[in-house]
């Protein structure tokens, strides 16, 4: 058995990839209203994640390692400390904002712009802008249907223009809802949402367009089309069917009602999570109750208290306010010695949006019920089969991979728990023989500190945001031959903390732009981290008629903000998160694909799109990269070599437990979308507990309502798709191993391999099947060996 398990796992992965013959333009499993509109959905049609927006996996979402309100400095110094992390920037969406429907003239959403007018858009602009735009697009669609021909100029190009018009404008609105949420903006979006979905459905179910795509595929010229154009045509045909184009009138009407209702439910689900997160505040006045929290966390808690009216609050003397926002929540779980405080905060976190007016339980039931009805209408057995129709995997292959990884991870996770019990007992912990969920993170951090002599809080001074970004940009220059420079002031921004950057090629020509919003703002900004598309590269939408329109992205995190006069001092996990989101941005920005419908992140199968993001995380452990960013913010001193070696050694700490955590989320997602029967004898929480029995060493609490805040699958693009994180992790680890094989200390070899990665994974977008792209880069099919090795589980698999 020493090699058998690994060989079997490798065979599973390769077989899974080879099964991936599906052609698609889609990244979101929620927006299937229109094959073109849906592919940008996550961050555009909903600020969710990906297709337009890519979120972190839940290891950094329930332990969210993202950022808070940063203020863009007026000086050239990037990421200077901010002193007013308040909601004042929300003034454009204030209660004074008019809800009038007649604000058309001068409406910033209806003007031509190179960069979106994020600073000028108010809630009052949304209704008239969207309604005016939809009327215009209705006319353009009718004209297209009257004159459509099975040719690129008469079909695809006008279709791309229609789609892009709505994608960009709706994207601005939904992005602002994610980073600058107000009740006025919510109300405006809710008022026009049904009209927007109705148009999407009409476009997605257009028989003239559907028939024209089929005619292209059946024409004698089919073989002369480029691979990218063939993928576009195949995808549109498949997506049209998934959008209900073949349904009879009565069934299509039912299908459309389902889509409308799913849109409303998904948005309500997300709003409930945000509101429930904001609702919890724990005021602490006695310093004994908050012992153990590091200075950074105390400063943040005092800063929150000041923003809540406690004007004299200080880090040393309080009072302090604890919230469920990631930086606050994580600090308590990791460091608070007050066990009752940890328990209170933990219970509040796992029961978010599960009671009263914010209860998501019935919303989940209804979402699952409607997804099942949708599947039956389209002649699928369950919703997971719909999801997999546009992915590399199948339901069986995804489940098979998860099970193989579960077996490899289980014994290691059991040993993790035994190590924790033994360590806590040696430290005199009264709870050692009965560790609860609110004890695990705390004692894990103590064990990690003891085993590797690493204190993450003591590392913060070495990871200031300015240095981290400088190092990240230098790495991008080395690997991909690009220059990144500040361009603040060139484009309007939604908050004074937001930075704007220009990306240039080796000749100094601009090739892309991106926004970076790093810090958490609990009062207005949703949690997590994501990368979103603002506009995509496109030949058809060229502004000068000669060169393609350049791509623009935004990176959003929820990291600990600056406190006092210090810059944002990051945890190592926060560093990894920034590298992760930048990987997504690179794939969007460095595309060389001029067909707008498959440029950048568009058109890439959802379970492959995490490849570049997870690939970039590996560089956080690369000596030259890490030592380049790890400079003490006050002294400039480099991170000591022995500390670097300990960080590398600690990479595999509790790898079995962390792997099982992801497998639990992915398995629960698939179970709910394959076997669960809404309204049946088993509740969603019964399913959670049943799945946890084989994926968690410690079962969830009876009152655990984690599902009520599982936005990835109920308000994001991951329904029956959360497995994608593990699927793509195989690809990303194997891709990084190409650099290891070339020699990480060999600069020329690294540059050469980086160039090859850029010309394949980052350049080809959705214009080529992801397995083929991987083989073109790596020279072979993927294997899981690198993933298991990086995770410290290779020896476990072998045994």
C-alpha positions in Angstrom: 0.0 0.0 0.0 2.9 2.4 0.3 2.6 3.6 -3.2 -0.7 2.3 -4.1 -2.8 5.0 -2.4 -0.7 7.7 -4.1 -0.9 6.0 -7.4 -4.7 5.6 -7.1 -5.0 9.3 -6.1 -2.9 10.3 -9.1 -4.9 8.2 -11.4 -8.1 9.7 -10.1 -6.8 13.2 -10.7 -5.6 12.5 -14.2 -8.7 10.6 -15.1 -10.8 13.6 -13.8 -8.8 16.0 -15.9 -9.0 13.8 -19.0 -12.8 13.6 -18.5 -12.9 17.4 -18.8 -14.1 17.8 -22.4 -16.7 20.4 -21.6 -16.5 23.7 -23.4 -17.8 26.7 -21.6 -17.5 30.4 -21.1 -19.0 30.4 -17.7 -17.5 30.8 -14.3 -20.6 31.3 -12.2 -23.0 28.6 -11.3 -25.7 31.1 -10.4 -26.2 33.4 -13.3 -27.4 31.2 -16.1 -30.0 33.6 -17.4 -27.8 34.4 -20.3 -24.7 32.5 -21.4 -22.8 35.7 -21.9 -24.1 37.8 -19.0 -23.7 34.9 -16.6 -20.0 34.4 -17.2 -19.2 37.7 -15.6 -21.7 37.2 -12.8 -20.1 36.8 -9.5 -18.9 40.3 -9.1 -21.0 42.0 -11.7 -24.5 40.7 -11.5 -23.8 40.2 -7.9 -20.8 41.5 -6.1 -20.3 37.9 -5.1 -17.2 36.5 -6.3 -15.6 36.0 -9.6 -16.5 35.0 -13.0 -16.1 38.6 -12.2 -15.0 38.1 -8.7 -13.0 35.5 -7.0 -13.3 34.9 -3.3 -10.9 33.3 -0.9 -11.7 29.7 0.2 -13.3 29.4 3.6 -10.1 28.8 5.4 -9.8 32.5 5.1 -13.5 33.4 5.0 -14.6 31.8 8.2 -11.1 32.7 9.3 -11.2 35.6 6.8 -7.8 37.0 6.2 -8.7 40.2 4.3 -8.6 43.9 5.1 -10.4 47.1 6.4 -10.6 50.9 5.6 -7.4 52.3 4.1 -7.0 55.9 3.2 -5.2 56.7 0.0 -2.4 59.1 0.8 -2.1 62.4 -1.0 1.7 61.9 -1.0 3.3 59.3 -3.3 3.9 57.0 -0.3 1.6 54.0 -0.8 -0.5 52.6 2.0 0.2 55.3 4.6 -1.5 55.0 8.0 -5.1 56.1 7.9 -6.7 58.1 10.7 -10.4 58.1 9.9 -11.7 54.6 9.3 -15.3 55.7 9.4 -18.3 55.4 7.1 -18.0 59.1 6.1 -17.1 57.9 2.6 -20.6 56.6 2.3 -22.0 60.1 2.0 -22.9 59.6 -1.6 -25.3 56.9 -0.5 -26.6 58.8 2.5 -30.1 59.0 3.7 -30.4 62.3 1.9 -29.9 60.5 -1.4 -33.0 60.9 -3.5 -34.8 57.8 -4.7 -36.3 59.8 -7.6 -36.6 57.9 -10.8 -36.0 60.9 -13.0 -32.2 61.4 -12.6 -31.1 60.7 -16.1 -29.5 63.9 -17.3 -26.0 63.9 -16.0 -26.3 60.4 -14.6 -22.7 59.2 -14.2 -23.8 55.6 -15.0 -25.0 56.7 -18.4 -21.9 58.7 -19.4 -19.1 57.5 -21.5 -16.0 56.9 -19.4 -12.6 55.3 -19.5 -12.7 54.5 -15.8 -15.9 54.0 -13.9 -17.1 57.1 -11.9 -17.1 55.2 -8.6 -16.9 58.5 -6.7 -19.9 60.1 -8.4 -22.5 57.3 -8.4 -25.2 57.7 -5.8 -28.2 55.5 -4.9 -30.5 57.9 -6.8 -28.7 57.2 -10.0 -29.3 53.5 -10.0 -33.0 53.2 -10.9 -33.1 55.6 -13.8 -29.7 54.4 -15.2 -30.6 50.8 -15.2 -34.1 51.3 -16.6 -32.8 53.7 -19.4 -30.0 51.2 -20.2 -32.4 48.2 -20.4 -34.7 50.1 -22.7 -31.7 50.8 -25.0 -30.5 47.3 -24.9 -34.0 45.9 -25.6 -33.9 47.8 -28.8 -30.5 46.6 -29.7 -31.5 43.0 -29.0 -34.6 43.3 -31.2 -32.5 44.7 -34.0 -29.9 41.9 -33.6 -32.6 39.2 -33.7 -34.2 40.8 -36.9 -30.8 41.0 -38.7 -28.8 38.1 -37.2 -26.6 36.1 -39.5 -24.4 33.1 -38.6 -21.2 35.1 -38.8 -18.9 36.7 -36.3 -19.6 40.4 -37.4 -23.4 39.8 -37.5 -23.8 37.7 -34.4 -21.0 37.6 -31.9 -19.7 41.2 -32.1 -23.1 42.9 -31.6 -23.9 40.4 -28.9 -20.7 41.2 -27.0 -21.5 44.9 -27.1 -25.0 44.4 -25.7 -23.7 42.2 -22.9 -20.8 44.4 -22.1 -23.0 47.5 -21.7 -25.0 45.9 -19.0 -22.1 44.0 -17.4 -20.1 47.2 -16.9 -22.9 49.4 -15.5 -24.4 46.7 -13.3 -20.9 45.8 -12.2 -20.3 49.3 -10.9 -23.5 49.2 -8.9 -23.0 45.8 -7.4 -19.4 46.5 -6.6 -20.4 49.6 -4.7 -22.9 47.5 -2.8 -20.1 45.2 -1.8 -17.7 47.9 -0.6 -20.1 50.8 0.3 -23.4 49.2 1.3 -26.3 51.3 2.4 -30.0 50.7 2.8 -30.7 53.3 0.0 -28.4 51.4 -2.4 -29.9 48.1 -1.5 -33.4 49.4 -2.1 -32.5 50.9 -5.5 -30.9 47.6 -6.6 -33.9 45.6 -5.4 -36.3 47.8 -7.3 -34.6 47.2 -10.7 -33.3 43.7 -10.2 -36.4 41.9 -11.6 -36.2 44.1 -14.7 -32.6 43.3 -15.2 -33.1 39.6 -14.8 -36.0 39.7 -17.2 -33.7 41.1 -19.9 -31.0 38.6 -19.1 -33.6 35.8 -19.6 -34.8 37.2 -22.8 -31.3 37.4 -24.1 -30.3 34.0 -22.9 -33.4 32.4 -24.4 -33.2 34.1 -27.8 -33.9 31.4 -30.4 -32.6 33.5 -33.3 -29.3 33.9 -31.5 -29.3 30.2 -30.5 -30.1 29.0 -34.0 -27.4 31.3 -35.5 -24.7 29.8 -33.2 -25.9 26.3 -34.2 -25.6 27.3 -37.9 -22.0 28.5 -37.4 -21.2 25.1 -35.9 -22.8 23.2 -38.7 -21.4 25.4 -41.5 -18.5 24.4 -43.8 -16.4 27.1 -42.3 -16.5 25.6 -38.8 -13.0 24.0 -39.1 -11.5 27.3 -40.2 -12.4 29.0 -36.9 -9.8 29.5 -34.2 -9.9 27.4 -31.1 -11.1 30.3 -29.1 -14.0 31.0 -31.4 -15.0 27.4 -31.4 -15.1 27.4 -27.6 -17.3 30.5 -27.8 -19.8 28.9 -30.1 -19.9 25.6 -28.3 -20.3 27.4 -25.0 -23.2 29.6 -26.2 -25.1 26.6 -27.5 -24.7 24.7 -24.3 -25.5 27.7 -22.2 -28.6 28.5 -24.2 -30.0 25.1 -23.4 -29.1 25.6 -19.7 -30.9 28.9 -19.9 -34.1 27.2 -21.0 -34.1 28.1 -24.7 -35.5 24.6 -25.6 -38.3 24.7 -23.0 -42.0 24.9 -24.1 -43.7 28.1 -23.3 -45.3 27.1 -20.0 -42.1 25.5 -18.7 -40.0 28.4 -19.8 -42.3 30.7 -17.9 -41.8 28.5 -14.8 -38.1 28.5 -15.4 -38.0 32.3 -15.6 -40.0 32.6 -12.3 -37.4 30.4 -10.7 -34.5 32.5 -11.9 -36.2 35.7 -10.7 -36.8 34.2 -7.3 -33.3 32.7 -7.0 -31.9 36.2 -7.7 -33.9 37.7 -4.9 -33.2 35.0 -2.4 -29.5 35.1 -3.1 -29.3 38.8 -2.6 -31.4 38.6 0.6 -29.1 35.8 1.9 -26.0 38.0 1.5 -27.6 41.0 3.1 -28.7 39.0 6.1 -25.2 37.7 6.6 -23.7 41.2 6.4 -26.4 42.6 8.8 -25.9 39.8 11.3 -22.2 40.3 11.3 -22.5 44.0 11.9 -25.1 43.5 14.6 -22.8 41.8 17.1 -20.7 44.1 19.3 -19.1 43.1 22.5 -18.1 46.0 24.7 -15.3 45.2 27.2 -14.2 47.6 29.9 -12.1 45.3 32.2 -8.6 44.6 30.7 -8.6 41.2 32.5 -11.4 40.1 30.2 -9.3 40.7 27.2 -5.9 39.4 28.3 -3.8 37.7 25.7 -4.8 39.9 22.8 -1.8 41.4 21.1 -1.2 45.1 20.8 -2.4 45.2 17.2 -5.8 43.7 18.2 -6.2 45.9 21.2 -5.5 48.9 19.1 -8.1 47.8 16.6 -10.7 47.1 19.3 -10.1 50.5 20.8 -10.3 52.1 17.4 -13.7 50.5 16.8 -14.8 51.7 20.2 -13.9 55.3 19.3 -15.9 54.9 16.1 -18.9 53.8 18.2 -18.8 56.9 20.4 -16.3 55.9 23.1 -14.1 58.9 22.3 -11.5 58.3 25.0 -10.9 54.6 24.2 -7.2 53.6 24.0 -5.4 50.4 23.3 -4.0 50.3 26.8 -7.0 51.3 28.9 -10.0 50.6 26.7 -12.8 50.3 26.5 -12.6 47.8 23.6 -15.2 46.5 21.2 -15.0 43.1 19.7 -16.9 42.4 16.5 -17.4 39.4 14.1 -15.4 41.1 11.4 -12.4 39.0 10.5 -9.5 40.8 12.1 -11.4 41.1 15.4 -12.9 37.6 15.4 -9.6 35.9 14.5 -7.7 37.8 17.2 -10.1 36.6 19.9 -10.1 33.0 18.7 -6.3 32.9 18.5 -5.2 34.9 21.5 -7.9 35.6 24.1 -7.1 33.7 27.3 -10.7 34.4 28.5 -12.3 31.1 27.5 -15.8 32.4 28.1 -15.1 35.3 25.7 -13.9 32.9 23.1 -17.0 30.8 23.6 -19.4 33.8 23.3 -17.7 35.1 20.2 -17.5 31.7 18.6 -21.2 30.9 19.2 -22.1 34.2 17.8 -20.1 33.6 14.7 -21.5 30.1 13.9 -25.1 31.3 14.4 -24.9 34.4 12.3 -28.1 35.0 10.2 -29.9 32.1 11.9 -32.5 33.8 14.1 -35.2 36.5 13.9 -35.6 38.7 10.9 -32.2 37.8 9.6 -32.7 34.0 9.7 -31.5 32.4 6.4 -32.8 28.9 7.2 -35.9 29.2 5.1 -34.0 31.0 2.4 -31.6 28.1 2.1 -34.5 25.7 1.9 -36.2 27.7 -0.8 -33.0 28.1 -2.8 -32.3 24.4 -2.7 -35.9 23.6 -3.7 -35.9 26.0 -6.6 -32.5 24.7 -7.8 -33.9 21.2 -7.8 -37.0 22.3 -9.7 -34.7 24.1 -12.2 -32.7 20.9 -12.7 -35.8 18.8 -13.3 -37.1 21.3 -15.9 -33.8 20.9 -17.8 -34.0 17.1 -17.5 -31.1 16.8 -15.0 -31.3 14.6 -11.9 -30.1 17.4 -9.6 -28.6 20.8 -9.5 -25.1 19.5 -9.2 -25.4 18.0 -12.7 -26.3 21.5 -14.0 -23.3 22.9 -12.3 -20.9 20.3 -13.6 -22.2 20.7 -17.2 -19.9 23.8 -17.4 -16.9 22.5 -15.4 -14.0 20.2 -15.9 -15.3 17.6 -13.4 -18.4 15.5 -13.1 -20.2 14.9 -9.9 -18.7 11.4 -9.5 -15.2 12.6 -10.3 -15.4 15.4 -7.8 -16.7 13.1 -5.1 -14.0 10.6 -5.9 -11.2 13.2 -5.6 -12.7 14.5 -2.3 -12.9 11.0 -0.9 -9.3 10.1 -1.8 -8.1 13.4 -0.2 -10.3 12.7 2.8 -8.7 9.4 3.4 -5.2 10.9 3.1 -6.1 13.7 5.5 -8.1 11.8 8.2 -5.3 10.1 10.3 -3.2 13.3 10.1 -6.2 15.3 11.5 -6.8 12.8 14.3 -3.1 13.1 15.2 -3.4 16.9 15.1 -6.1 16.7 17.8 -4.2 14.3 19.9 -1.2 16.6 19.8 -3.4 19.5 20.8 -4.9 17.6 23.8 -1.4 16.5 25.0 0.1 20.0 24.6 -2.8 21.8 26.4 -2.7 19.2 29.2 1.0 19.8 29.6 0.3 23.5 29.9 -2.2 22.9 32.7 -5.4 23.6 30.7 -8.4 22.4 32.7 -10.2 21.9 29.4 -7.5 19.6 27.9 -9.5 16.4 28.1 -12.6 18.1 26.6 -11.4 20.6 24.0 -14.3 22.6 22.5 -14.4 24.4 19.2 -13.5 27.7 20.8 -10.4 26.1 22.2 -9.0 24.6 19.0 -7.7 27.8 17.4 -6.4 29.2 20.7 -4.4 26.1 21.6 -3.3 25.5 18.0 -1.7 28.9 18.0 0.0 28.2 21.3 1.3 24.8 20.0 2.5 26.5 16.8 4.4 29.1 18.8 5.9 26.4 20.9 6.8 23.9 18.2 8.2 26.4 15.7 9.0 29.3 18.1 6.9 31.6 15.9 4.6 34.2 17.2 2.5 35.5 14.4 1.9 38.8 16.1 5.6 39.3 16.6 6.0 38.8 12.9 3.6 41.7 12.0 6.2 44.4 12.1 8.1 42.6 9.4 5.1 42.6 7.1 4.0 46.2 6.5 1.6 46.5 3.6 3.8 48.9 1.6 6.8 46.5 1.7 4.5 43.5 0.9 3.1 45.2 -2.2 6.6 46.3 -3.3 7.8 42.8 -3.0 4.8 41.4 -4.8 5.3 43.8 -7.7 9.0 42.9 -7.9 8.1 39.2 -8.1 5.7 40.0 -10.9 8.4 41.8 -12.7 10.8 38.9 -12.3 8.4 36.2 -13.3 6.3 37.9 -16.0 8.3 40.9 -17.2 5.8 43.5 -16.1 6.1 46.9 -14.3 3.5 48.0 -11.9 3.4 51.7 -10.9 1.0 53.9 -8.8 -1.6 55.8 -10.9 -3.5 57.4 -8.1 -5.7 60.2 -9.3 -6.0 58.8 -12.8 -9.3 57.0 -12.0 -12.1 57.9 -9.5 -12.2 55.6 -6.4 -15.0 54.7 -4.0 -13.0 55.3 -0.8 -10.0 57.4 0.0 -8.2 54.3 1.0 -8.4 52.7 -2.4 -5.2 52.7 -4.5 -5.0 52.6 -8.3 -2.2 51.0 -10.3 -1.0 50.8 -13.9 0.5 47.6 -15.4 3.1 48.1 -18.2 4.9 45.6 -20.4 8.7 45.4 -20.8 8.5 48.2 -23.4 6.7 50.5 -21.0 3.3 50.3 -22.7 0.2 50.1 -20.5 -1.5 46.7 -20.7 -3.9 46.9 -17.7 -5.0 48.7 -14.6 -6.3 47.7 -11.2 -7.8 49.0 -8.0 -6.7 47.8 -4.5 -9.0 48.2 -1.5 -7.2 46.5 1.3 -8.8 47.2 4.7 -12.0 46.1 6.4 -14.9 48.5 6.9 -17.5 46.6 8.9 -20.1 49.2 8.6 -20.3 49.2 4.9 -18.1 46.5 3.3 -18.8 42.8 3.1 -16.2 40.3 4.5 -13.8 38.1 2.7 -11.4 38.8 -0.1 -12.1 38.8 -3.8 -10.8 39.9 -7.2 -13.3 41.3 -9.6 -13.4 42.3 -13.3 -14.2 45.9 -14.0 -13.8 45.6 -17.8 -12.2 42.8 -19.8 -9.8 43.0 -22.7 -11.7 43.1 -26.0 -10.9 43.8 -29.6 -14.6 44.5 -30.4 -14.7 47.2 -27.7 -11.5 48.9 -28.6 -11.7 52.6 -27.8 -9.5 53.7 -30.7 -10.4 51.1 -33.3 -6.9 49.7 -33.5 -5.7 48.2 -30.2 -7.8 46.1 -27.9 -9.5 47.6 -24.9 -7.3 47.1 -21.9 -8.5 45.0 -18.9 -9.2 46.6 -15.5 -9.5 44.7 -12.3 -10.2 45.4 -8.6 -8.7 43.5 -5.7 -10.6 43.7 -2.4 -9.5 42.4 1.0 -10.5 42.9 4.6 -7.1 43.2 6.3 -6.3 44.8 9.7 -6.2 48.6 9.0 -3.4 50.9 10.2 -3.6 51.8 13.8 -2.3 55.2 15.0 0.7 56.3 13.0 1.8 52.8 12.0 1.1 51.3 8.6 -1.0 48.2 8.2 1.0 45.4 9.8 0.0 42.1 8.3 -0.2 38.6 9.6 1.5 36.1 7.4 -2.0 34.7 6.4 -3.0 38.2 5.3 0.2 38.3 3.1 -0.9 35.0 1.5 -4.4 36.4 0.9 -3.0 39.4 -1.0 -0.8 37.1 -3.1 -3.8 34.9 -3.8 -6.1 37.6 -5.1 -3.2 39.1 -7.1 -2.9 35.7 -8.9 -6.5 36.1 -10.0 -5.9 39.7 -11.1 -2.8 38.6 -13.1 -4.9 36.1 -15.1 -7.4 38.8 -15.9 -4.8 41.5 -16.7 -2.1 39.6 -18.6 -4.4 37.9 -21.1 -3.4 38.1 -24.7 -6.8 36.9 -25.9 -8.5 39.5 -28.0 -11.9 37.7 -28.2 -13.6 39.5 -25.4 -15.9 36.6 -24.5 -12.9 34.3 -23.5 -10.4 36.9 -22.5 -8.7 36.8 -19.1 -10.8 35.1 -16.5 -13.8 34.8 -18.8 -14.6 31.4 -20.2 -12.3 29.4 -17.9 -14.0 26.5 -16.3 -14.7 27.3 -12.7 -12.8 24.4 -11.2 -9.6 25.5 -13.0 -9.8 29.2 -12.3 -8.1 29.0 -8.9 -4.9 27.8 -10.4 -3.1 31.1 -10.7 -4.3 32.4 -7.3 -3.2 29.3 -5.4 -0.1 29.2 -7.5 0.9 32.7 -6.3 0.5 31.7 -2.6 3.5 29.4 -3.0 5.8 32.3 -3.5 5.2 33.5 0.0 7.5 30.6 1.1 10.2 31.3 -1.5 13.3 32.6 0.3 14.2 35.5 -2.1 10.6 36.7 -2.3 9.8 36.5 1.4 13.1 38.1 2.5 12.4 40.8 0.0 9.1 41.8 1.6 9.9 40.9 5.3 11.6 44.1 6.4 10.9 45.7 9.8 8.7 48.7 9.3 10.8 50.9 11.7 14.3 49.6 11.5 14.4 48.1 8.0 15.9 44.9 9.5 15.3 41.8 7.4 13.5 38.8 8.9 16.1 36.6 10.6 17.0 33.5 8.6 16.1 31.2 11.4 12.6 32.7 11.5 12.2 32.2 7.8 13.2 28.5 8.1 10.6 28.1 10.9 7.9 29.7 8.7 8.7 27.2 6.0 8.6 24.3 8.5 5.3 25.6 10.0 3.7 25.5 6.5 2.5 21.9 7.1 1.3 22.5 10.6 -2.1 20.9 11.1 -2.3 20.2 7.3 -4.6 17.3 7.9 -7.1 19.4 9.8 -7.0 22.2 7.3 -7.5 19.8 4.4 -10.4 18.1 6.1 -12.0 21.5 6.7 -12.0 22.3 3.0 -13.2 18.7 2.2 -16.1 19.2 4.7 -17.3 22.3 2.9 -17.0 20.8 -0.5 -18.7 17.5 0.5 -21.5 19.3 2.2 -22.0 21.5 -0.8 -22.3 18.4 -3.1 -24.5 16.5 -0.7 -27.0 19.4 -0.5 -27.1 19.7 -4.3 -27.3 16.0 -5.1 -29.0 13.9 -2.5 -30.8 16.3 -0.2 -34.6 16.5 -0.6 -36.0 19.9 0.5 -39.0 19.4 2.8 -38.0 15.8 3.4 -37.3 14.0 6.7 -33.8 15.3 7.0 -33.0 19.0 7.6 -30.1 20.9 6.2 -28.5 20.8 9.6 -29.0 17.0 9.7 -27.0 16.9 6.5 -24.3 19.1 7.9 -23.9 16.8 11.0 -24.0 13.7 8.8 -21.3 15.0 6.5 -19.3 16.2 9.5 -19.1 12.7 10.9 -16.7 11.6 8.2 -15.0 15.0 7.6 -14.5 16.5 11.1 -12.7 15.0 14.0 -14.9 17.0 16.4 -18.5 17.2 15.4 -20.2 20.6 15.1 -22.2 21.9 18.0 -25.9 21.0 17.9 -26.7 24.7 17.5 -24.2 25.2 14.8 -25.8 27.2 11.9 -22.7 27.7 9.7 -24.9 27.1 6.6 -26.7 30.3 7.3 -23.6 32.2 6.4 -22.2 29.9 3.7 -22.2 32.7 1.1 -20.0 30.8 -1.3 -22.8 28.4 -2.3 -26.0 30.4 -1.5 -24.9 33.9 -2.6 -21.8 33.3 -4.7 -20.7 31.3 -7.6 -19.9 28.0 -5.8 -23.1 26.1 -5.7 -22.1 22.5 -6.3 -18.7 23.9 -7.0 -16.8 24.4 -3.7 -14.8 21.3 -4.6 -13.1 23.5 -7.1 -10.6 24.8 -4.5 -9.2 21.3 -4.0 -9.4 20.5 -7.7 -7.5 23.6 -8.7 -5.1 23.1 -5.8 -3.8 19.9 -7.6 -3.2 22.0 -10.7 -1.6 25.0 -8.9 0.8 22.9 -6.8 1.9 20.9 -9.8 2.4 24.2 -11.7 4.6 25.6 -9.0 6.6 22.3 -9.0 7.7 23.3 -12.5 9.7 26.1 -10.9 11.0 23.8 -8.2 12.2 21.4 -10.9 13.9 24.3 -12.8 15.6 25.4 -9.6 14.1 28.2 -7.5 17.6 29.7 -6.9 18.3 29.8 -10.6 17.1 33.2 -11.6 17.3 32.6 -15.3 15.4 29.3 -15.1 12.8 31.0 -12.9 12.4 33.8 -15.5 12.2 31.3 -18.3 9.6 29.2 -16.5 7.7 32.3 -15.5 7.6 33.5 -19.1 6.1 30.1 -20.1 3.5 30.4 -17.3 2.6 33.8 -18.5 2.3 32.7 -22.2 0.0 29.8 -21.3 -1.9 30.0 -18.0 -2.1 33.7 -17.8 -2.3 34.6 -21.5 -4.7 32.1 -23.1 -7.8 32.8 -21.0 -10.9 30.8 -21.8 -9.8 30.4 -25.4 -8.3 27.0 -24.8 -9.5 24.1 -22.6 -7.7 24.3 -19.2 -6.3 20.8 -19.3 -4.7 21.6 -22.7 -3.4 24.8 -21.3 -1.8 23.0 -18.3 -0.2 20.4 -20.5 1.2 23.1 -22.8 2.8 24.7 -19.7 3.9 21.6 -17.8 4.5 19.2 -20.7 2.3 16.5 -19.1 -1.0 15.9 -17.3 -1.2 17.0 -13.6 -0.4 14.7 -10.7 -1.2 15.2 -7.0 2.3 14.6 -5.8 3.2 18.2 -5.4 0.1 19.1 -3.5 0.6 16.2 -1.1 4.3 17.1 -0.7 3.6 20.8 0.0 0.9 19.8 2.5 3.2 17.4 4.3 0.8 14.5 3.5 2.8 12.7 0.9 4.3 10.3 3.4 0.7 9.7 4.8 -0.5 8.9 1.3 2.4 6.5 0.7 1.6 4.6 4.0 
